[in-house]
Amino acid sequence: MPRVIVQTSAAPAAIGPYAQAVRAGATVYLSGQIPLDAYSGQLVEGDIDVQARQVFANLEAVARAAGGSLQQAVRIGIFLTDLGDFAAVNRVMESVLQPPYPARATVQVAALPRGARIEADAILVLD
C-alpha cells in the first residue's frame, strides 16, 4: 500500500525530519502538534486552554488536508508537561469533538519542543 504524505500551510510546518501526516489507505497518521501558530511559526501565548485549542486547530487543519476531519479520529495521544492540566484539556477536547470520542492516552512528559505545555497526535480512519 503506497504512503501519501500530507502537508498543508494551514498548520505549522514540521520542525524536524517528519511529515505533518502520512496516509496509508483509509488510515491517516497525524504527527504530534504543539501550539504553534501556522503562519508565524511561534508558540501561542496563553494558558493551557489557549494552547490546547491551538493544538486541536492544528490537528484539524492536517486532518482536512488529508481529506477528513478530526471527528474521524480513532485514537488521540496527548502529552502534557503537567498532569494538573488534565481537566482543562478534557474540557477543550469536549468542546472541539463530538461523541463518540476516540480512544485516548494522556501522559506527562518532562518537556516538549519550544517550551510547549501540550502536544497531541492522532490516528484517523477515513470513511
Summary of the structure (lengths in Angstrom):
residues: 127
radius of gyration: 13.6
end to end distance: 17.3
largest distance: 41.8
contacts: 387
relative contact order: 0.24
helix: 30%
strand: 31%
